[in-house]
Amino acid sequence: MISRFLCHLEQQSLSWSALAPAADEVRPAALEAAVNMAITQYRLDGGTRGAINLAFNLVLLGPFGRAHRVKLTPVRPEHQAVMAQLPLTLSSQQHSAISRFLCHLEQQSLNWSALAPAAGELRPAALEAAVNTAITQHGLNGSTRGAINLAFNLVLLGPSGVVRLIPVRPEHQAVMAQLPTTLTRQQHSYISRFLCHLEQQSLNWSALAPAADEVRPAALEAAVNTAITQHGLGGGTRGAINLAFNLVLLGPFGRAHRVKLTPVRFD
């Protein structure tokens, strides 16, 4: 098929060198146009595009914006390095979703390094937008966002703003692991959602947690009230935190939800 395409170029007084991709270029416009014209107007085999994509690590698209046999693994060294460093705990499906996303970036002439989060950044805006666009406009699987969140400890949100139900920061996972076993499943869920909310706001529990013998830390109380009144967290969040950490956080009107009835200080 490639041989026939090269013969077609000669017949059209064209040269491969004039159409060939530059280094790291995966969708050269002139070559894509020449291949599509050869197939649609000169009746070259429809597999020509796929053969060229496979042979030269390209993602040439057809007239309707679809690539024939688009590569499922990225070709840029930077993206291959990203794949090589993914956590071993990812499933094959999650691994594949990230690979397809990196291929999509290459098709859009974008690089992971231009979108990747900075140290400690949980919700990089450019990456979130790129993932959402890839899912809603380019047909990538909806699980792509979750796979990227899990692999890189992020909390990218979809267009509807749905937040992860499980925190991803090790510090917050440790908090969850140390919760009293007497909490109900609902109370456990309230605290988990609150920690996810902190991550979304680029905050840490350690910056808000009470000092020894402190039962009403002001910063934590403010964060809890804001989460409930402005960000839609359940009203039971305050009570669950009070119960789990022996606190008496108050609501906006000076009332604590499920304030403990027994003292917590020993002096």
C-alpha positions as CSV (number, residue, x, y, z in Angstrom):
1,M,0.0,0.0,0.0
2,I,2.8,2.4,0.8
3,S,4.6,1.5,-2.4
4,R,1.4,2.3,-4.4
5,F,1.1,5.6,-2.6
6,L,4.7,6.6,-3.5
7,C,3.9,5.7,-7.1
8,H,0.9,7.9,-6.9
9,L,3.0,10.8,-5.7
10,E,5.4,10.3,-8.6
11,Q,2.4,10.3,-11.0
12,Q,1.3,13.6,-9.4
13,S,4.9,15.0,-9.6
14,L,5.2,15.1,-5.9
15,S,7.9,13.9,-3.6
16,W,7.7,12.1,-0.2
17,S,10.3,14.5,1.2
18,A,8.0,17.5,0.6
19,L,5.3,15.8,2.6
20,A,7.2,13.9,5.3
21,P,6.7,14.8,8.9
22,A,9.2,16.8,10.8
23,A,10.7,15.4,14.0
24,D,7.9,14.6,16.6
25,E,5.2,15.7,14.1
26,V,2.4,13.2,14.2
27,R,-0.2,14.8,11.9
28,P,1.5,16.7,9.0
29,A,-1.2,18.5,7.2
30,A,0.1,18.3,3.7
31,L,0.7,14.5,3.9
32,E,-2.7,14.0,5.5
33,A,-4.3,15.9,2.6
34,A,-2.4,14.0,0.0
35,V,-3.3,10.6,1.5
36,N,-7.0,11.5,1.8
37,M,-7.0,12.7,-1.8
38,A,-5.3,9.6,-3.0
39,I,-7.9,7.4,-1.3
40,T,-11.1,9.4,-2.1
41,Q,-10.3,10.7,-5.6
42,Y,-7.7,8.3,-7.0
43,R,-9.1,5.1,-5.5
44,L,-6.1,4.0,-3.6
45,D,-6.9,1.4,-1.0
46,G,-8.6,2.7,2.2
47,G,-5.9,0.9,4.2
48,T,-3.2,3.2,2.9
49,R,-3.7,5.7,5.7
50,G,-3.5,3.1,8.4
51,A,-0.4,1.6,6.8
52,I,1.3,5.0,6.7
53,N,0.2,5.7,10.3
54,L,1.7,2.4,11.5
55,A,4.9,2.6,9.5
56,F,5.8,6.2,10.5
57,N,4.1,6.5,13.9
58,L,1.6,9.1,12.7
59,V,-2.1,9.8,13.4
60,L,-3.3,11.0,10.0
61,L,-7.1,11.5,10.0
62,G,-9.6,10.8,7.3
63,P,-12.0,13.3,5.8
64,F,-14.4,12.9,8.7
65,G,-11.9,13.5,11.4
66,R,-11.3,9.8,12.2
67,A,-7.9,8.1,12.1
68,H,-7.7,4.7,10.4
69,R,-5.9,2.4,12.8
70,V,-4.8,5.3,15.1
71,K,-1.9,4.1,17.3
72,L,-2.9,3.2,20.8
73,T,0.5,4.0,22.2
74,P,2.1,7.4,22.2
75,V,5.2,8.0,20.0
76,R,6.8,11.0,21.6
77,P,9.6,10.0,23.9
78,E,8.2,12.4,26.6
79,H,4.9,10.5,26.6
80,Q,6.6,7.1,26.5
81,A,8.4,8.1,29.6
82,V,5.1,9.1,31.3
83,M,3.7,5.7,30.5
84,A,6.8,3.9,31.8
85,Q,6.5,5.7,35.2
86,L,2.8,5.0,35.8
87,P,2.0,3.2,39.1
88,L,2.0,-0.6,38.8
89,T,-1.3,-0.6,40.7
90,L,-3.2,0.7,37.7
91,S,-5.5,-1.8,35.9
92,S,-4.9,-2.5,32.2
93,Q,-8.0,-0.5,31.4
94,Q,-6.7,2.6,33.3
95,H,-3.3,2.2,31.7
96,S,-4.9,2.1,28.3
97,A,-7.1,5.1,29.0
98,I,-4.0,7.2,29.8
99,S,-2.2,5.9,26.8
100,R,-5.1,6.9,24.5
101,F,-5.1,10.4,26.2
102,L,-1.5,10.9,25.4
103,C,-2.1,9.8,21.8
104,H,-4.9,12.4,21.7
105,L,-2.5,15.1,22.9
106,E,-0.1,14.2,20.2
107,Q,-2.9,14.4,17.6
108,Q,-3.6,17.9,18.9
109,S,0.1,18.8,18.8
110,L,0.1,19.1,22.6
111,N,2.6,17.8,25.2
112,W,1.9,16.4,28.7
113,S,4.7,18.6,30.1
114,A,2.7,21.7,29.1
115,L,-0.3,20.4,31.0
116,A,1.2,18.4,33.9
117,P,0.5,19.6,37.5
118,A,3.1,21.5,39.5
119,A,4.3,20.0,42.7
120,G,1.4,19.8,45.1
121,E,-1.1,20.9,42.5
122,L,-4.3,18.8,42.5
123,R,-6.4,20.4,39.9
124,P,-4.4,22.0,37.1
125,A,-6.8,24.0,35.0
126,A,-5.3,23.4,31.6
127,L,-5.1,19.6,32.1
128,E,-8.6,19.5,33.4
129,A,-9.9,21.3,30.3
130,A,-7.9,19.1,28.0
131,V,-9.2,15.9,29.6
132,N,-12.8,17.2,29.5
133,T,-12.5,18.2,25.9
134,A,-11.0,14.9,25.0
135,I,-14.0,13.1,26.6
136,T,-16.8,15.3,25.5
137,Q,-15.7,16.3,22.0
138,H,-13.2,13.7,20.8
139,G,-14.8,10.5,22.0
140,L,-12.3,9.4,24.6
141,N,-13.7,7.1,27.3
142,G,-15.3,8.8,30.3
143,S,-13.0,6.7,32.6
144,T,-10.0,8.7,31.3
145,R,-10.4,11.4,34.0
146,G,-10.6,8.9,36.8
147,A,-7.5,7.0,35.5
148,I,-5.5,10.2,35.4
149,N,-6.7,11.3,38.8
150,L,-5.7,7.9,40.3
151,A,-2.3,7.7,38.5
152,F,-1.2,11.3,39.4
153,N,-3.1,11.9,42.6
154,L,-5.2,14.6,41.1
155,V,-8.8,15.7,41.6
156,L,-9.7,16.8,38.1
157,L,-13.4,17.5,37.8
158,G,-15.8,16.9,34.9
159,P,-18.0,19.5,33.4
160,S,-20.6,18.9,36.1
161,G,-18.1,19.4,38.9
162,V,-18.4,16.0,40.4
163,V,-15.8,15.5,43.2
164,R,-14.0,12.3,44.1
165,L,-15.5,10.5,47.0
166,I,-12.1,9.3,48.3
167,P,-9.2,11.6,49.1
168,V,-6.0,11.0,47.2
169,R,-3.4,12.8,49.3
170,P,-1.5,10.3,51.6
171,E,-2.0,12.7,54.5
172,H,-5.7,12.5,54.1
173,Q,-5.7,8.8,53.5
174,A,-3.9,8.5,56.8
175,V,-6.6,10.6,58.5
176,M,-9.3,8.2,57.2
177,A,-7.4,5.2,58.3
178,Q,-7.2,6.5,61.9
179,L,-10.9,7.4,62.3
180,P,-12.7,5.8,65.3
181,T,-14.3,2.4,64.4
182,T,-17.4,3.6,66.2
183,L,-18.3,6.0,63.4
184,T,-21.2,5.0,61.2
185,R,-20.7,4.5,57.4
186,Q,-22.5,7.8,56.8
187,Q,-20.2,9.7,59.2
188,H,-17.2,8.1,57.6
189,S,-18.4,9.3,54.2
190,Y,-19.0,12.8,55.5
191,I,-15.4,13.1,56.6
192,S,-14.1,11.5,53.4
193,R,-16.0,14.0,51.3
194,F,-14.8,16.9,53.4
195,L,-11.2,15.8,52.9
196,C,-11.8,15.6,49.1
197,H,-13.2,19.1,49.3
198,L,-10.1,20.3,51.0
199,E,-8.0,18.8,48.2
200,Q,-10.2,20.5,45.6
201,Q,-9.5,23.8,47.4
202,S,-5.8,23.0,47.6
203,L,-6.0,22.8,51.4
204,N,-4.6,20.2,53.9
205,W,-6.1,18.8,57.0
206,S,-2.8,19.3,58.8
207,A,-3.1,23.1,58.3
208,L,-6.6,23.1,59.9
209,A,-6.4,20.3,62.5
210,P,-6.8,21.2,66.1
211,A,-3.8,21.5,68.5
212,A,-3.7,19.4,71.6
213,D,-6.7,20.0,73.8
214,E,-8.1,22.5,71.3
215,V,-11.8,21.8,70.8
216,R,-12.9,24.6,68.5
217,P,-10.1,25.5,66.0
218,A,-11.2,28.6,64.2
219,A,-9.7,27.8,60.7
220,L,-11.2,24.3,60.7
221,E,-14.6,25.6,61.8
222,A,-14.6,28.2,59.1
223,A,-13.6,25.6,56.5
224,V,-16.3,23.2,57.5
225,N,-19.0,25.9,57.5
226,T,-17.9,27.2,54.1
227,A,-18.0,23.6,52.7
228,I,-21.5,23.1,54.0
229,T,-23.0,26.5,53.2
230,Q,-21.2,27.3,49.9
231,H,-20.1,24.0,48.4
232,G,-23.0,21.7,49.0
233,L,-21.5,19.3,51.5
234,G,-23.9,17.5,53.8
235,G,-25.0,19.2,57.0
236,G,-23.9,16.2,58.9
237,T,-20.3,16.9,58.1
238,R,-19.8,19.1,61.1
239,G,-21.3,16.6,63.5
240,A,-19.2,13.7,62.1
241,I,-16.0,15.7,62.5
242,N,-17.0,16.8,66.0
243,L,-17.6,13.2,67.0
244,A,-14.5,11.8,65.3
245,F,-12.1,14.3,66.8
246,N,-13.8,15.3,70.0
247,L,-14.5,18.8,68.9
248,V,-17.3,21.4,69.3
249,L,-17.2,23.1,66.0
250,L,-20.2,25.5,65.7
251,G,-22.3,26.4,62.8
252,P,-22.8,29.9,61.3
253,F,-25.4,30.7,63.9
254,G,-23.3,29.6,66.9
255,R,-24.8,26.2,67.2
256,A,-22.8,22.9,67.1
257,H,-24.3,20.0,65.2
258,R,-24.2,17.0,67.6
259,V,-21.9,18.7,70.1
260,K,-20.4,16.2,72.5
261,L,-22.2,16.0,75.9
262,T,-19.1,14.8,77.8
263,P,-16.0,16.9,78.5
264,V,-12.9,16.0,76.6
265,R,-10.3,17.8,78.7
266,F,-8.7,16.0,81.6
267,D,-7.5,19.0,83.7
